[in-house]
């Protein structure tokens, strides 16, 4: 800086992250407290919603499904449940419907 003052630099502490599949396994086993899940491209998911680890697990499963859809490796034919049996959020239903039309 021109006036001779200095800006203190802080080093960012590297956060330990967990991969998607490992995080899903840990959450399903009930041992996922404090996870920071690496979703790729600098994105990290945490259990920071009101639903906690249950919400994180649902988000990670959805993320895995979207990755499979994007790669063309998801078989949606097994998701033909009876009405009322599975509750799917409207936004998720729209994504699945669009993917089924594309396939």
Beta strands, then each sheet from edge to edge (+ up, - down):
strand 1: 37-40
strand 2: 43-45
sheet 1: 1+ 2-
end
